[in-house]
Amino acid sequence: MAITRISRSFKDISLSFDPHPITKDLPVLTNQSAIIRAIRNLVETIPSERFFNPLLGSDIRRSLFEFVDFGTASIIEDQIKNVISNYEPRVNDVQISAEPKPYTNEFEVTVVFNIIGQEFPTQQFSFILEATR
């Protein structure tokens, strides 16, 4: 029988590193915000970019220079789903949809997931992937 880890709360610091105007502390991301930021970081990390974990990340950047069509969108969906299932144990029931926008040369990605061990409703967020030179 597998043991399911039940988490109480998640915390992470904001990568903007803008201090709070009064307390001068770094802002803290909690629960949903921390997980959403972690997923975005995983998607945007290129393999071999992290020194002590060279396998962490996805090859999505390479796919962004291909044709902006439904075939490439399907590849991007698979890559995002794989990186989340391999490196983000706090979520399950992940659904990814990538909508190609050929006129602006970008993909609109929507991620839907449930947080394990907490009674939050299903979470959803969207972001744009575009090729940068």
ABEGO torsion letter per residue (X at the ends): XBBBBBBABBBBBBAAGBBBAAAGBBBBBBEAAAAAAAAAAAAABBBGABAABAABEBAAAAAAABBBBAAAAAAAAAAAAAAAAAABAABBGBBBBBBBBAAAGBBBBBBBBBBBGBABBBBBBBBBBBBBX
